[in-house]
Amino acid sequence: MGDAEGRPDERPIHRVWVSAFAMAVLPVTNADYARFLAATGHEAPRFWDDARFNAPEQPVVGLSWFDAVAYCAWLSEATGRAWRLPTEAEREKAMRGGVEGQRYPWGDDEGPDGGRFAQEAPFSAGLSAPNGYGLYDIGYNVHEWCSDWYDAGYYAVSPEVDPQGPPGGTRRASRGGAWRHQVKVCRNGARSSLDPAFRYNDYGFRVASGEL
């Protein structure tokens, strides 16, 4: 994990063992989230009625970390399989696609036009090329919530096996680039975080499970 040429919170590079897990091929879409809302009466996301962000095939955005956790709990009950947000370590492993040392999910080059995309809202989920694990939109489109608390100094003390993040904090970790940034690409080792109560239009999530 990490990037020696990245930000201070991405260092030191350290090797981590991550137990086998499953991860959704796509981020949760508005169509997925609509079924959750219909079944539970949960509060709709902040931009649910905004035509820029509410197409059924777009990743759902404008939801807090707590909303994402509630969706996972509902999905677990509905399917009989335990679903949750991925840990930051799982998310980085998934993003790397099984390729050691690569900077981006698609290679070491940031991409055409310096990684800039003509994008004023999230693309429909699944339009990107899949990475080595067959995961779509894993490097950009929306930031994705992780389960961990965020700590800039965590890598210095992170356990080698299945790190779960620090025991507490004020921000939750997130991974992946988002449509709203001037440069949309996101390095495999790049870290981000946000107050778990915030509901931004470039934040979504995908689910993971330890049950294979």
PyMOL commands that set and color helices and strands:
alter all, ss='L'
color gray80, all
select helices_A, chain A and resi 8-10+30-40+65-79+88-96+112-115+154-156
alter helices_A, ss='H'
color red, helices_A
select strands_A, chain A and resi 22-23+143-149+172-175+192-194+203-204+208-209
alter strands_A, ss='S'
color yellow, strands_A
deselect
rebuild
show_as cartoon
